Amino acid sequence: MIALRQDFANFSRRADAKIGLLKEVIEKIQNGEDVDVEGLLGTGDREREKEWEEVLQEIEREDQEWEDAKRRKPRHGDNSANPEAPQVTSSQNVHIKQDGRHRPKTNAPPGFY
């Protein structure tokens, strides 16, 4: 768990540094300054190009995982995604399960005995 946290911290620092460098280059260009973009971003330097490639791949992978998680996880209050969920009737204050049994509603957290 600690190693995962450290890996994520390293990824965040590297991504933040690269994003900061990109912002700096963009600001200089917007201010009309003459900027050697290829030099600042490391074009031609295999090591720096590899770092950029790794950072971009990690960002893309993280973005894809984020999108996949959003698609898999239903939103709160959206019953259309799970039509077989237990129904609650407010007049009787009971849950009706698929097998037809009635269970009184309690204030206990879900999964609590």
C-alpha positions in Angstrom: 0.0 0.0 0.0 2.9 2.4 0.8 4.6 1.5 -2.4 1.4 2.3 -4.4 1.1 5.6 -2.6 4.7 6.5 -3.3 4.3 5.5 -7.0 1.3 7.7 -7.3 3.1 10.6 -5.6 6.0 10.2 -8.0 3.6 10.1 -11.0 1.9 13.2 -9.7 5.1 15.1 -9.3 6.4 14.2 -12.7 3.1 15.0 -14.4 2.9 18.3 -12.5 6.4 19.2 -13.5 5.7 18.5 -17.2 2.4 20.4 -17.1 4.1 23.3 -15.5 6.8 23.3 -18.2 4.1 23.2 -20.9 2.2 26.1 -19.2 5.5 28.1 -19.1 6.1 27.5 -22.8 2.5 28.5 -23.7 2.7 31.7 -21.6 5.9 32.7 -23.3 4.4 32.1 -26.8 1.3 34.0 -25.8 3.4 37.0 -24.6 5.1 37.0 -28.0 8.5 35.9 -26.7 10.8 33.9 -28.9 10.9 30.4 -27.5 12.8 27.3 -28.5 10.0 24.9 -27.9 11.8 21.9 -29.1 14.8 22.7 -26.8 12.6 23.3 -23.7 10.6 20.1 -24.3 13.7 18.0 -25.0 13.3 17.1 -28.6 16.3 15.3 -29.9 17.3 14.2 -26.3 16.4 10.5 -26.1 16.1 10.5 -22.3 13.8 13.5 -22.1 11.7 12.3 -25.0 11.4 8.9 -23.2 10.3 10.8 -20.0 7.7 12.7 -22.0 6.4 9.5 -23.6 6.1 7.8 -20.2 4.3 10.7 -18.6 1.9 10.9 -21.5 1.2 7.2 -21.4 0.6 7.3 -17.7 -1.8 10.2 -18.1 -3.7 8.4 -20.9 -3.8 5.2 -18.9 -5.1 7.0 -15.8 -7.7 8.8 -17.9 -8.9 5.5 -19.5 -9.1 3.9 -16.0 -11.1 6.9 -14.8 -13.5 6.7 -17.8 -13.9 2.9 -17.4 -14.7 3.3 -13.7 -17.3 6.0 -14.4 -19.0 3.6 -16.9 -19.0 0.7 -14.6 -20.3 2.5 -11.5 -23.9 3.5 -11.6 -24.8 7.0 -10.5 -26.7 7.5 -7.3 -30.5 7.8 -7.8 -30.3 6.2 -11.3 -32.6 3.2 -11.0 -32.7 2.6 -14.7 -29.2 1.0 -14.6 -30.4 -1.7 -12.1 -34.1 -2.5 -12.7 -33.9 -5.5 -10.4 -33.1 -3.5 -7.3 -35.3 -4.0 -4.3 -38.4 -1.8 -4.3 -39.4 0.3 -1.4 -43.0 1.2 -0.8 -43.5 4.3 1.4 -47.0 3.3 2.6 -45.8 0.0 4.1 -42.2 1.0 4.9 -40.9 -2.4 3.9 -38.5 -3.7 1.3 -39.9 -6.2 -1.2 -37.3 -8.6 -2.4 -37.3 -10.7 -5.6 -38.4 -13.8 -3.8 -41.5 -12.1 -2.5 -40.5 -11.9 1.2 -41.2 -8.7 3.1 -38.5 -7.3 5.4 -39.1 -4.4 7.7 -37.0 -1.3 7.0 -34.5 -0.4 9.7 -32.2 2.5 10.2 -29.1 0.2 10.3 -26.4 0.8 7.7 -26.6 -1.7 4.7 -24.8 -4.9 5.5 -25.2 -4.4 9.2 -26.5 -7.4 11.1 
